[in-house]
Amino acid sequence: MDFNKELKTDETDPKQKDFAVITLTLKGITTRLRWDKQMPLLDAILNAGIAAPHSCCRGNCGTCVCKLEEGEVRLKRNFVLSEAHLQQGLILTCVAVPISDFVKINYDEF
């Protein structure tokens, strides 16, 4: 699968009420995909065939941490990130759901 391939415009249109658009960078590759607003960010990434780091999938371990560069998410729970981490923009993808229609994250730099 070519992760540098752009999705069709209609597939990344945030006006589709149930979806957000995410741009993510992992291992130097930037990918843009649709994110069902009802599912955690990690699930959307894994469903797209991207091998993102993860372990517990419950917000307990911190393996899925990345930096939120643009947009806004809500963490359903958080047992590992301190207030300082949150202020730096770090999030746990396994428990993150979108608030904004566009989100940009980076696993490579945080």
Summary of the structure (lengths in Angstrom):
residues: 110
radius of gyration: 13.0
end to end distance: 26.1
largest distance: 38.0
contacts: 321
relative contact order: 0.24
helix: 17%
strand: 33%
